[in-house]
Amino acid sequence: MHIPGHINLKRGLKSLYLSLIIIQFLNMGCDNNCKNFNDDKSPNISLTYILSQKTIDSLIYLSVEMNDTFAYSKLSNYFFSNDIEDRFFPTAFQMANKNNYGNAYYDQFSILTCLYSDILDYSKLDEKTRFYALYTLLKSRELGYIWAQNDIDEIYKNQKIPSSSLLFQKYIDSIKR
């Protein structure tokens, strides 16, 4: 017996579930001070999962040495969704610097601001860390990572937005003094 609309309902539920999974990945495991796409009304979905050390090492190799952005995304999702993003910083650093990958620069910014402060109050960071965090944010936008623009707009309200190279030069000059 066929129930009208039954297939569409199943498709709709699958789409809803998939959307909730995507929202959880976007949340990326930041603490309560960081931007959070979920609110108190959202269902709490735990998407933590385990990867073997061999798989992690393989994904790191593919990401950094082979510039495999899919492997990098899998690693990023794993570390952020399991709230162990601090362990991911070396990989994000290498991927950003070796492969000039905008998402990796933004991951560095997210890790620094989530661990030591929050994105909108980055002023709590010490001066050197703040310079580096802002540099990675600006660099990620310059490399085409569109999600960085929202944070840049929040931080540089009604101010001229510097280039990452200008900010980096200011940092070098401050060290020389």
C-alpha positions in Angstrom: 0.0 0.0 0.0 1.4 3.4 -1.0 1.0 6.3 1.4 1.0 9.6 -0.5 3.8 12.0 0.5 5.6 9.2 2.5 8.7 9.3 0.3 8.8 13.1 0.4 8.6 13.0 4.2 11.5 10.5 4.4 13.5 12.7 2.1 12.7 15.8 4.2 13.8 14.0 7.4 17.0 12.9 5.8 17.7 16.5 4.7 16.9 17.8 8.1 19.3 15.3 9.7 22.0 16.1 7.2 21.5 19.8 7.9 21.9 19.2 11.6 25.1 17.3 11.0 26.5 20.1 8.9 25.6 22.7 11.6 27.4 20.6 14.2 30.6 20.5 12.0 30.4 24.2 11.5 30.2 24.7 15.2 33.7 23.1 15.3 33.8 22.5 19.0 34.5 26.0 20.3 33.8 26.6 23.9 30.8 28.8 25.0 32.7 32.0 24.4 33.2 31.4 20.7 30.6 31.9 18.0 28.1 29.1 18.1 25.6 28.3 15.5 23.5 26.3 17.9 21.3 27.9 20.6 19.5 26.5 23.6 16.6 25.3 21.3 18.8 23.3 19.0 19.1 19.5 19.6 22.4 18.4 21.1 23.9 16.0 18.6 27.2 14.4 19.5 29.3 13.6 16.4 32.5 12.6 18.1 34.2 9.8 16.4 37.6 8.0 16.7 40.3 7.8 14.1 43.2 5.5 14.6 46.7 7.1 14.9 47.7 5.4 11.7 44.7 7.1 9.9 45.5 10.5 11.4 49.1 10.2 10.4 48.1 9.2 6.9 45.7 12.1 6.6 48.3 14.5 7.9 50.7 13.3 5.3 48.1 13.6 2.5 47.2 17.1 3.7 50.6 18.6 4.2 52.8 16.8 1.7 50.3 16.2 -1.0 48.1 19.3 -0.5 45.0 17.1 -0.2 42.3 19.5 0.9 39.8 16.8 1.4 42.1 14.9 3.8 42.7 18.3 5.6 39.0 18.9 5.9 38.5 15.4 7.4 41.2 16.0 9.9 39.9 19.5 10.8 36.4 18.1 11.3 37.8 15.3 13.5 39.8 17.5 15.8 37.3 20.3 16.1 34.2 18.0 16.6 36.1 16.1 19.3 37.1 19.3 21.1 40.8 18.5 20.7 41.6 21.3 18.2 44.7 22.4 20.2 46.3 19.1 18.9 45.5 20.2 15.4 47.4 23.5 15.4 50.7 22.0 14.1 49.0 20.5 11.1 47.0 23.7 10.4 50.3 25.7 10.7 52.1 23.4 8.2 49.2 23.2 5.8 48.9 27.0 5.8 52.5 27.7 5.4 53.5 24.9 3.0 50.4 25.0 0.8 49.1 28.5 1.3 45.7 27.1 2.2 43.2 29.7 3.4 41.1 27.3 5.5 44.2 26.3 7.4 45.0 29.9 8.2 41.5 30.4 9.5 41.7 27.2 11.6 44.8 28.6 13.2 42.8 31.8 14.0 39.9 29.7 15.4 42.2 27.6 17.6 44.0 30.6 19.1 40.9 32.6 19.8 38.9 29.6 21.1 41.6 28.3 23.4 42.8 31.6 24.8 40.0 34.1 24.5 37.1 34.3 22.2 36.8 35.5 18.6 35.1 38.8 19.3 37.3 39.7 22.3 40.7 38.8 20.8 42.2 41.7 22.9 42.6 39.2 25.8 45.4 37.5 23.9 48.9 38.6 24.6 50.3 41.0 21.9 52.4 38.5 19.9 49.5 35.9 19.8 47.0 38.6 18.9 49.2 39.8 16.0 49.6 36.2 14.8 45.9 35.5 15.2 44.9 38.6 13.2 47.5 37.8 10.6 46.1 34.3 10.0 42.5 35.7 9.9 43.5 38.4 7.3 45.6 35.9 5.3 42.7 33.4 5.2 40.4 36.0 3.7 43.1 37.0 1.1 43.3 33.4 0.0 39.6 33.2 -0.6 38.2 31.7 2.6 34.9 33.6 2.7 33.9 32.7 6.3 36.8 34.9 7.6 35.0 38.1 6.4 32.4 38.0 9.2 35.1 37.9 11.9 37.1 40.6 10.1 34.0 42.8 10.0 33.4 42.3 13.7 37.0 43.1 14.7 37.6 46.0 12.4 34.3 47.8 12.8 34.5 51.2 11.1 38.3 50.8 10.7 40.5 50.4 7.7 41.3 46.7 7.3 45.0 46.1 6.8 46.5 43.5 4.5 48.1 40.5 6.2 51.5 41.5 4.9 51.2 45.1 6.4 50.1 43.6 9.8 53.0 41.2 9.7 55.4 44.0 8.9 54.0 46.0 11.9 54.7 42.9 14.1 58.3 42.7 12.9 58.8 46.4 13.5 57.4 46.1 17.0 59.9 43.3 17.8 62.8 45.4 16.6 62.0 48.2 19.0 
